[in-house]
């Protein structure tokens, strides 16, 4: 048996076309991973789309201090509550190149407690968050029966001051909460207790919910990113919540309530600093006495996905 020049050319063509097809198949497999429905893209200098306007100090106001929301991007709005006696510079939600889990930028969340000498007639400073927009492509409040996946990375900087163990509950705050859009506590949240991340849950009705003992799922190391993935099936009776920390499943509960019994929707995902404990002057005093005069965290790799098998879609570190 012998090969002519034409045979050789044909054989090489088949060989290299096979390589090309193999590469095409790999590309196809990569593209089969669905894109996130909602995300924050901190690499784009166009984000945020808008900036929070200034607001005059008003010592006589008796309101909650919450500023009118403006758009970070097409998916998320600013959600900020600063005491009316304080400058709006007492908080920050901004792109930062100081830390990045992936790419060159993340978002910096910063919040100061209300100074004791400026305690308001209304509510004290307590919120620097981003929340889902009312007209986002994905309904901001999940419907009963839906399954959603959420991914984010969070970093606590090297100078972050942990609350002492005897005050970790009094001085806890949330870095992510799923709030249903009406009165009452979020049915699910990720909270900071001292140097631990905890799952916090409620059940019952939204206006008279029962607090469930928190479960600790991960230890915070200053200056190190924590990758968090949450899967929630939204239901009044047979819901489920699973949480992965740095790729390891740390929380897995099924047949639980994830929608309040008096509501028809689950919680919209809000991320950042929600420090409701600073609404009480005594807790601000406790914070200051323990060297906590502000809170600062960095968040990156934010993605939300509606549907099954969302783990590869929202897991931090994947390009999109």
BAVO-277802 format. One record per residue (C-alpha): chain; x, z, y. Coordinates in Angstrom, 1 decimal, padded with zeros to 4 digits. Layout:
<atoms>
<atom mol="A" u="X" w="Z" v="Y"/>
...
</atoms>
This chain:
<atoms>
<atom mol="A" u="000.0" w="000.0" v="000.0"/>
<atom mol="A" u="001.4" w="-000.9" v="003.4"/>
<atom mol="A" u="000.4" w="-000.5" v="007.1"/>
<atom mol="A" u="000.3" w="-003.3" v="009.6"/>
<atom mol="A" u="000.7" w="-002.7" v="013.3"/>
<atom mol="A" u="-003.1" w="-002.9" v="013.7"/>
<atom mol="A" u="-003.6" w="-000.3" v="011.0"/>
<atom mol="A" u="-001.2" w="002.0" v="012.9"/>
<atom mol="A" u="-002.9" w="001.5" v="016.2"/>
<atom mol="A" u="-006.3" w="002.1" v="014.6"/>
<atom mol="A" u="-005.1" w="005.3" v="012.9"/>
<atom mol="A" u="-003.5" w="006.7" v="016.1"/>
<atom mol="A" u="-006.7" w="005.9" v="018.0"/>
<atom mol="A" u="-008.8" w="007.8" v="015.4"/>
<atom mol="A" u="-006.4" w="010.7" v="015.5"/>
<atom mol="A" u="-006.4" w="011.1" v="019.2"/>
<atom mol="A" u="-010.1" w="010.5" v="019.5"/>
<atom mol="A" u="-010.5" w="013.4" v="017.1"/>
<atom mol="A" u="-008.5" w="015.6" v="019.3"/>
<atom mol="A" u="-010.5" w="014.6" v="022.3"/>
<atom mol="A" u="-013.8" w="015.2" v="020.5"/>
<atom mol="A" u="-012.5" w="018.6" v="019.4"/>
<atom mol="A" u="-011.7" w="019.5" v="023.0"/>
<atom mol="A" u="-015.1" w="018.2" v="024.0"/>
<atom mol="A" u="-016.8" w="020.5" v="021.4"/>
<atom mol="A" u="-014.9" w="023.5" v="022.8"/>
<atom mol="A" u="-016.1" w="022.7" v="026.3"/>
<atom mol="A" u="-019.6" w="022.3" v="025.0"/>
<atom mol="A" u="-019.4" w="025.7" v="023.3"/>
<atom mol="A" u="-018.3" w="027.3" v="026.5"/>
<atom mol="A" u="-021.1" w="025.7" v="028.4"/>
<atom mol="A" u="-023.7" w="027.0" v="025.9"/>
<atom mol="A" u="-023.2" w="030.5" v="027.3"/>
<atom mol="A" u="-026.1" w="030.7" v="029.8"/>
<atom mol="A" u="-025.3" w="031.4" v="033.4"/>
<atom mol="A" u="-026.5" w="034.7" v="035.0"/>
<atom mol="A" u="-029.8" w="034.6" v="036.8"/>
<atom mol="A" u="-028.5" w="036.7" v="039.7"/>
<atom mol="A" u="-025.0" w="037.6" v="040.7"/>
<atom mol="A" u="-022.8" w="038.6" v="043.6"/>
<atom mol="A" u="-019.9" w="036.2" v="044.2"/>
<atom mol="A" u="-017.4" w="038.1" v="046.3"/>
<atom mol="A" u="-014.9" w="035.2" v="046.2"/>
<atom mol="A" u="-017.0" w="033.3" v="048.7"/>
<atom mol="A" u="-016.2" w="034.0" v="052.3"/>
<atom mol="A" u="-019.7" w="033.0" v="053.2"/>
<atom mol="A" u="-020.9" w="036.3" v="051.6"/>
<atom mol="A" u="-022.5" w="038.3" v="053.1"/>
<atom mol="A" u="-024.9" w="035.7" v="054.6"/>
<atom mol="A" u="-025.8" w="038.2" v="057.3"/>
<atom mol="A" u="-024.4" w="041.4" v="058.8"/>
<atom mol="A" u="-026.4" w="044.6" v="059.5"/>
<atom mol="A" u="-027.3" w="044.8" v="063.2"/>
<atom mol="A" u="-026.2" w="047.8" v="065.3"/>
<atom mol="A" u="-028.8" w="050.5" v="066.0"/>
<atom mol="A" u="-028.8" w="053.0" v="068.9"/>
<atom mol="A" u="-028.5" w="056.7" v="068.2"/>
<atom mol="A" u="-031.8" w="058.5" v="068.6"/>
<atom mol="A" u="-031.7" w="062.3" v="068.2"/>
<atom mol="A" u="-035.4" w="062.6" v="068.7"/>
<atom mol="A" u="-036.4" w="060.3" v="065.8"/>
<atom mol="A" u="-038.2" w="061.7" v="062.8"/>
<atom mol="A" u="-037.8" w="058.7" v="060.5"/>
<atom mol="A" u="-035.8" w="058.2" v="057.3"/>
<atom mol="A" u="-033.0" w="056.4" v="059.1"/>
<atom mol="A" u="-033.3" w="053.3" v="056.9"/>
<atom mol="A" u="-032.3" w="050.0" v="058.6"/>
<atom mol="A" u="-034.2" w="046.8" v="058.2"/>
<atom mol="A" u="-032.7" w="044.9" v="055.3"/>
<atom mol="A" u="-030.7" w="041.6" v="055.8"/>
<atom mol="A" u="-029.4" w="039.3" v="053.1"/>
<atom mol="A" u="-026.0" w="039.7" v="051.4"/>
<atom mol="A" u="-026.8" w="036.4" v="049.5"/>
<atom mol="A" u="-029.8" w="034.6" v="048.0"/>
<atom mol="A" u="-030.2" w="037.4" v="045.4"/>
<atom mol="A" u="-029.5" w="040.7" v="047.1"/>
<atom mol="A" u="-030.2" w="042.6" v="050.4"/>
<atom mol="A" u="-028.5" w="045.4" v="052.2"/>
<atom mol="A" u="-030.3" w="048.7" v="051.6"/>
<atom mol="A" u="-029.0" w="051.3" v="054.0"/>
<atom mol="A" u="-030.3" w="054.7" v="055.2"/>
<atom mol="A" u="-028.2" w="056.5" v="057.9"/>
<atom mol="A" u="-029.5" w="059.4" v="060.0"/>
<atom mol="A" u="-030.9" w="058.4" v="063.3"/>
<atom mol="A" u="-028.4" w="060.8" v="065.0"/>
<atom mol="A" u="-025.4" w="058.9" v="063.6"/>
<atom mol="A" u="-023.7" w="055.7" v="064.3"/>
<atom mol="A" u="-024.2" w="053.0" v="061.7"/>
<atom mol="A" u="-020.4" w="052.9" v="061.3"/>
<atom mol="A" u="-020.9" w="055.9" v="059.0"/>
<atom mol="A" u="-021.3" w="053.5" v="056.1"/>
<atom mol="A" u="-019.8" w="050.2" v="055.0"/>
<atom mol="A" u="-020.8" w="047.5" v="052.5"/>
<atom mol="A" u="-018.2" w="044.8" v="052.8"/>
<atom mol="A" u="-016.0" w="042.3" v="051.0"/>
<atom mol="A" u="-012.6" w="043.8" v="050.3"/>
<atom mol="A" u="-009.3" w="042.4" v="048.9"/>
<atom mol="A" u="-007.9" w="045.8" v="048.2"/>
<atom mol="A" u="-009.2" w="045.8" v="044.6"/>
<atom mol="A" u="-010.6" w="043.1" v="042.4"/>
<atom mol="A" u="-011.6" w="043.2" v="038.8"/>
<atom mol="A" u="-011.6" w="039.4" v="038.6"/>
<atom mol="A" u="-010.5" w="036.9" v="041.3"/>
<atom mol="A" u="-009.4" w="038.1" v="044.7"/>
<atom mol="A" u="-012.2" w="040.3" v="046.1"/>
<atom mol="A" u="-014.8" w="043.0" v="045.4"/>
<atom mol="A" u="-017.3" w="044.8" v="047.5"/>
<atom mol="A" u="-016.5" w="048.1" v="049.1"/>
<atom mol="A" u="-019.3" w="050.8" v="049.4"/>
<atom mol="A" u="-018.6" w="053.6" v="051.8"/>
<atom mol="A" u="-020.8" w="056.5" v="053.0"/>
<atom mol="A" u="-020.3" w="059.6" v="055.1"/>
<atom mol="A" u="-022.6" w="062.7" v="055.0"/>
<atom mol="A" u="-024.5" w="063.6" v="058.2"/>
<atom mol="A" u="-022.3" w="065.9" v="060.4"/>
<atom mol="A" u="-023.8" w="069.3" v="060.6"/>
<atom mol="A" u="-023.8" w="069.2" v="064.4"/>
<atom mol="A" u="-025.9" w="066.0" v="064.2"/>
<atom mol="A" u="-028.5" w="067.1" v="061.6"/>
<atom mol="A" u="-031.6" w="064.9" v="062.3"/>
<atom mol="A" u="-035.2" w="065.8" v="062.7"/>
<atom mol="A" u="-035.9" w="063.1" v="060.1"/>
<atom mol="A" u="-033.8" w="062.3" v="057.0"/>
<atom mol="A" u="-030.1" w="062.7" v="056.7"/>
<atom mol="A" u="-027.7" w="059.8" v="055.7"/>
<atom mol="A" u="-028.0" w="059.1" v="052.0"/>
<atom mol="A" u="-027.9" w="055.4" v="051.0"/>
<atom mol="A" u="-025.5" w="052.5" v="051.1"/>
<atom mol="A" u="-026.7" w="050.0" v="048.4"/>
<atom mol="A" u="-027.5" w="046.4" v="047.7"/>
<atom mol="A" u="-030.9" w="045.7" v="046.2"/>
<atom mol="A" u="-032.7" w="042.6" v="044.9"/>
<atom mol="A" u="-034.4" w="040.4" v="047.5"/>
<atom mol="A" u="-038.1" w="040.1" v="047.5"/>
<atom mol="A" u="-037.8" w="036.3" v="047.2"/>
<atom mol="A" u="-034.9" w="036.2" v="044.7"/>
<atom mol="A" u="-035.1" w="033.6" v="041.9"/>
<atom mol="A" u="-035.7" w="036.3" v="039.4"/>
<atom mol="A" u="-038.6" w="038.7" v="039.9"/>
<atom mol="A" u="-036.9" w="041.9" v="041.3"/>
<atom mol="A" u="-039.2" w="044.1" v="039.3"/>
<atom mol="A" u="-039.1" w="043.4" v="035.5"/>
<atom mol="A" u="-042.5" w="042.8" v="033.8"/>
<atom mol="A" u="-043.5" w="044.9" v="030.8"/>
<atom mol="A" u="-042.1" w="043.3" v="027.7"/>
<atom mol="A" u="-039.1" w="041.6" v="029.4"/>
<atom mol="A" u="-035.6" w="042.1" v="028.2"/>
<atom mol="A" u="-032.9" w="042.1" v="030.9"/>
<atom mol="A" u="-029.1" w="042.5" v="030.9"/>
<atom mol="A" u="-026.9" w="043.9" v="033.7"/>
<atom mol="A" u="-023.2" w="043.8" v="034.1"/>
<atom mol="A" u="-020.8" w="045.3" v="036.7"/>
<atom mol="A" u="-017.3" w="046.8" v="037.1"/>
<atom mol="A" u="-016.7" w="049.9" v="039.2"/>
<atom mol="A" u="-013.6" w="051.4" v="040.6"/>
<atom mol="A" u="-013.0" w="054.9" v="042.1"/>
<atom mol="A" u="-010.0" w="054.7" v="044.4"/>
<atom mol="A" u="-006.9" w="056.9" v="043.9"/>
<atom mol="A" u="-008.0" w="059.4" v="046.6"/>
<atom mol="A" u="-011.5" w="059.9" v="045.2"/>
<atom mol="A" u="-012.3" w="063.6" v="045.2"/>
<atom mol="A" u="-014.2" w="064.8" v="042.1"/>
<atom mol="A" u="-016.9" w="067.4" v="042.6"/>
<atom mol="A" u="-015.9" w="070.7" v="040.8"/>
<atom mol="A" u="-017.6" w="071.4" v="037.5"/>
<atom mol="A" u="-019.7" w="074.2" v="038.9"/>
<atom mol="A" u="-021.2" w="071.8" v="041.5"/>
<atom mol="A" u="-021.2" w="068.5" v="039.6"/>
<atom mol="A" u="-025.0" w="068.4" v="039.3"/>
<atom mol="A" u="-025.6" w="069.5" v="042.9"/>
<atom mol="A" u="-023.2" w="066.9" v="044.2"/>
<atom mol="A" u="-024.0" w="064.0" v="041.9"/>
<atom mol="A" u="-024.9" w="060.6" v="043.1"/>
<atom mol="A" u="-025.8" w="057.2" v="041.6"/>
<atom mol="A" u="-023.8" w="054.0" v="041.5"/>
<atom mol="A" u="-026.6" w="052.0" v="039.9"/>
<atom mol="A" u="-030.4" w="052.7" v="039.7"/>
<atom mol="A" u="-033.4" w="050.9" v="038.5"/>
<atom mol="A" u="-036.1" w="051.7" v="041.1"/>
<atom mol="A" u="-039.7" w="050.5" v="040.6"/>
<atom mol="A" u="-040.6" w="049.9" v="044.2"/>
<atom mol="A" u="-043.0" w="052.8" v="044.8"/>
<atom mol="A" u="-042.8" w="056.6" v="045.3"/>
<atom mol="A" u="-040.9" w="058.6" v="042.7"/>
<atom mol="A" u="-037.5" w="058.8" v="041.0"/>
<atom mol="A" u="-035.9" w="055.8" v="039.3"/>
<atom mol="A" u="-036.8" w="055.7" v="035.6"/>
<atom mol="A" u="-033.1" w="055.0" v="034.8"/>
<atom mol="A" u="-029.8" w="055.4" v="036.7"/>
<atom mol="A" u="-026.0" w="055.6" v="036.2"/>
<atom mol="A" u="-024.8" w="058.7" v="038.0"/>
<atom mol="A" u="-021.5" w="060.4" v="038.8"/>
<atom mol="A" u="-021.1" w="064.0" v="037.6"/>
<atom mol="A" u="-017.7" w="065.2" v="038.5"/>
<atom mol="A" u="-015.3" w="062.8" v="036.8"/>
<atom mol="A" u="-018.0" w="061.5" v="034.3"/>
<atom mol="A" u="-020.5" w="058.6" v="034.3"/>
<atom mol="A" u="-023.8" w="059.7" v="033.0"/>
<atom mol="A" u="-027.1" w="058.0" v="031.9"/>
<atom mol="A" u="-030.0" w="059.6" v="033.8"/>
<atom mol="A" u="-033.6" w="059.0" v="032.8"/>
<atom mol="A" u="-037.1" w="060.1" v="033.6"/>
<atom mol="A" u="-040.4" w="059.6" v="031.8"/>
<atom mol="A" u="-044.2" w="060.1" v="032.4"/>
<atom mol="A" u="-045.7" w="058.9" v="035.6"/>
<atom mol="A" u="-043.7" w="057.8" v="038.7"/>
<atom mol="A" u="-045.2" w="060.4" v="041.0"/>
<atom mol="A" u="-044.7" w="063.3" v="038.6"/>
<atom mol="A" u="-042.0" w="062.3" v="036.3"/>
<atom mol="A" u="-040.1" w="064.5" v="033.8"/>
<atom mol="A" u="-036.3" w="064.6" v="034.0"/>
<atom mol="A" u="-034.4" w="064.0" v="030.8"/>
<atom mol="A" u="-031.1" w="065.8" v="030.2"/>
<atom mol="A" u="-028.3" w="063.3" v="031.2"/>
<atom mol="A" u="-025.9" w="061.9" v="028.6"/>
<atom mol="A" u="-022.3" w="061.4" v="029.5"/>
<atom mol="A" u="-020.9" w="058.0" v="028.5"/>
<atom mol="A" u="-017.5" w="057.6" v="030.1"/>
<atom mol="A" u="-014.7" w="059.4" v="032.0"/>
<atom mol="A" u="-013.6" w="058.1" v="035.4"/>
<atom mol="A" u="-009.9" w="057.4" v="035.9"/>
<atom mol="A" u="-009.0" w="056.9" v="039.6"/>
<atom mol="A" u="-007.7" w="053.5" v="040.4"/>
<atom mol="A" u="-008.9" w="051.9" v="037.1"/>
<atom mol="A" u="-011.9" w="049.6" v="036.6"/>
<atom mol="A" u="-014.7" w="050.6" v="034.4"/>
<atom mol="A" u="-016.7" w="047.7" v="032.9"/>
<atom mol="A" u="-020.4" w="048.5" v="032.4"/>
<atom mol="A" u="-023.1" w="046.5" v="030.6"/>
<atom mol="A" u="-026.7" w="047.6" v="030.3"/>
<atom mol="A" u="-029.4" w="046.1" v="028.2"/>
<atom mol="A" u="-033.0" w="047.2" v="028.9"/>
<atom mol="A" u="-036.3" w="046.3" v="027.1"/>
<atom mol="A" u="-039.0" w="047.2" v="029.6"/>
<atom mol="A" u="-041.9" w="048.9" v="028.0"/>
<atom mol="A" u="-044.3" w="051.9" v="028.4"/>
<atom mol="A" u="-043.8" w="053.0" v="024.7"/>
<atom mol="A" u="-041.3" w="050.9" v="022.7"/>
<atom mol="A" u="-038.6" w="050.2" v="025.2"/>
<atom mol="A" u="-034.9" w="050.4" v="024.6"/>
<atom mol="A" u="-031.7" w="051.0" v="026.6"/>
<atom mol="A" u="-028.1" w="050.2" v="025.4"/>
<atom mol="A" u="-025.0" w="050.8" v="027.5"/>
<atom mol="A" u="-021.5" w="049.5" v="026.8"/>
<atom mol="A" u="-018.5" w="051.0" v="028.6"/>
<atom mol="A" u="-015.3" w="048.9" v="028.5"/>
<atom mol="A" u="-016.7" w="047.0" v="025.6"/>
<atom mol="A" u="-017.7" w="050.0" v="023.5"/>
<atom mol="A" u="-021.4" w="050.9" v="023.0"/>
<atom mol="A" u="-021.9" w="054.4" v="024.3"/>
<atom mol="A" u="-025.6" w="054.7" v="024.5"/>
<atom mol="A" u="-028.3" w="053.3" v="022.2"/>
<atom mol="A" u="-031.9" w="054.6" v="022.4"/>
<atom mol="A" u="-035.0" w="052.7" v="021.1"/>
<atom mol="A" u="-038.7" w="053.4" v="021.1"/>
<atom mol="A" u="-038.5" w="055.1" v="024.5"/>
<atom mol="A" u="-040.4" w="054.8" v="027.7"/>
<atom mol="A" u="-038.7" w="052.5" v="030.3"/>
<atom mol="A" u="-041.8" w="051.7" v="032.4"/>
<atom mol="A" u="-043.7" w="054.6" v="034.0"/>
<atom mol="A" u="-047.2" w="054.9" v="032.5"/>
<atom mol="A" u="-049.0" w="054.4" v="035.8"/>
<atom mol="A" u="-047.1" w="051.2" v="036.7"/>
<atom mol="A" u="-047.0" w="047.6" v="035.4"/>
<atom mol="A" u="-043.4" w="046.9" v="036.2"/>
<atom mol="A" u="-039.9" w="048.2" v="035.5"/>
<atom mol="A" u="-037.1" w="049.0" v="037.9"/>
<atom mol="A" u="-035.3" w="046.6" v="040.2"/>
<atom mol="A" u="-031.5" w="046.9" v="040.0"/>
<atom mol="A" u="-029.8" w="048.5" v="043.0"/>
<atom mol="A" u="-026.1" w="049.2" v="043.1"/>
<atom mol="A" u="-023.8" w="051.1" v="045.4"/>
<atom mol="A" u="-024.0" w="054.7" v="046.7"/>
<atom mol="A" u="-027.3" w="056.6" v="046.6"/>
<atom mol="A" u="-026.5" w="060.2" v="047.6"/>
<atom mol="A" u="-029.9" w="061.8" v="047.7"/>
<atom mol="A" u="-028.2" w="065.2" v="047.3"/>
<atom mol="A" u="-027.0" w="064.8" v="050.9"/>
<atom mol="A" u="-030.6" w="064.9" v="052.2"/>
<atom mol="A" u="-030.1" w="068.7" v="051.9"/>
<atom mol="A" u="-027.9" w="070.4" v="054.4"/>
<atom mol="A" u="-026.7" w="073.0" v="051.9"/>
<atom mol="A" u="-025.3" w="070.2" v="049.7"/>
<atom mol="A" u="-023.5" w="068.6" v="052.6"/>
<atom mol="A" u="-021.9" w="072.0" v="053.3"/>
<atom mol="A" u="-020.9" w="072.3" v="049.7"/>
<atom mol="A" u="-019.4" w="068.8" v="049.8"/>
<atom mol="A" u="-017.3" w="069.5" v="052.9"/>
<atom mol="A" u="-016.2" w="072.9" v="051.6"/>
<atom mol="A" u="-014.7" w="071.0" v="048.5"/>
<atom mol="A" u="-012.9" w="068.3" v="050.5"/>
<atom mol="A" u="-015.6" w="065.7" v="050.1"/>
<atom mol="A" u="-016.2" w="064.2" v="053.5"/>
<atom mol="A" u="-017.1" w="060.7" v="052.3"/>
<atom mol="A" u="-017.7" w="058.6" v="049.2"/>
<atom mol="A" u="-016.0" w="055.2" v="048.6"/>
<atom mol="A" u="-016.3" w="053.0" v="045.5"/>
<atom mol="A" u="-015.6" w="049.3" v="044.7"/>
<atom mol="A" u="-017.9" w="047.1" v="042.6"/>
<atom mol="A" u="-017.2" w="043.7" v="041.2"/>
<atom mol="A" u="-018.5" w="041.3" v="038.5"/>
<atom mol="A" u="-022.2" w="041.9" v="039.2"/>
<atom mol="A" u="-024.5" w="039.8" v="037.0"/>
<atom mol="A" u="-028.1" w="040.0" v="035.8"/>
<atom mol="A" u="-029.7" w="038.0" v="033.0"/>
<atom mol="A" u="-033.3" w="037.7" v="031.7"/>
<atom mol="A" u="-033.6" w="037.0" v="028.0"/>
<atom mol="A" u="-032.1" w="037.9" v="024.6"/>
<atom mol="A" u="-028.4" w="037.7" v="023.7"/>
<atom mol="A" u="-027.2" w="038.4" v="027.3"/>
<atom mol="A" u="-024.0" w="040.3" v="026.4"/>
<atom mol="A" u="-021.6" w="037.4" v="026.8"/>
<atom mol="A" u="-023.4" w="036.3" v="030.0"/>
<atom mol="A" u="-023.0" w="039.6" v="031.9"/>
<atom mol="A" u="-019.8" w="041.1" v="030.4"/>
<atom mol="A" u="-017.3" w="041.5" v="033.2"/>
<atom mol="A" u="-014.2" w="039.3" v="033.2"/>
<atom mol="A" u="-015.9" w="036.1" v="032.2"/>
<atom mol="A" u="-015.6" w="033.2" v="034.7"/>
<atom mol="A" u="-018.9" w="031.8" v="036.0"/>
</atoms>
